Amino acid sequence: MDTAVSDAPQQYFLEDLSVGMSRSLKKTVTAEDVEKFAEVSGDYNPIHLDEDYAASATPFGGRIAHGMLTASFLSSMFGTRFPGLGCIYLSQSLRFKAPVRLGDAVTVTVTVAEINEEKARVTFDCVCSVGDKVVLDGQALLLVPSRS
């Protein structure tokens, strides 16, 4: 597995991609991330924001991150790293498999699954994990610019 080593924007063109190519990034989820995501999304569910509520009234025993916050790390990967600048999200399927807790380091891995050169569309398998545990998976379809 190749790892994205830089936060600097990158760009892969359609011609640069091949089935099986993979890139990863790691992001540690903070309380500030969760609070900012609540502000932007309007999702103020106390399971994300209120430790006492989350500990006593949920099966998770404490606060967890918004599932869509974790999913947004995919957007970060696609839009700025792999394939990067110029790509356009067309669709995304998601399965939330386990909670992400504050302080968890989420590893985001995307792998080229299929390339449709005629339509300039690329399907990616997507996995977010915490340690060895998959917390989210799915597939994304992107429009990727060509060099020509």
Number of C-alpha atoms within 10 A of each C-alpha: 11 10 12 17 11 9 11 8 13 17 18 18 18 21 14 11 17 14 13 14 15 20 20 21 21 18 14 14 19 15 16 10 15 23 17 13 19 18 11 9 12 9 14 15 11 15 21 23 20 14 15 14 15 19 14 12 13 13 8 15 14 19 23 23 24 24 18 14 17 23 22 13 19 22 16 15 23 24 19 17 22 26 27 20 17 17 23 17 16 12 11 16 11 15 13 16 14 14 18 25 21 18 13 17 17 24 20 25 24 27 21 22 18 16 20 11 12 6 9 16 20 24 21 24 19 23 22 27 21 20 11 7 11 17 21 23 20 16 18 23 20 19 19 25 19 14 9 6
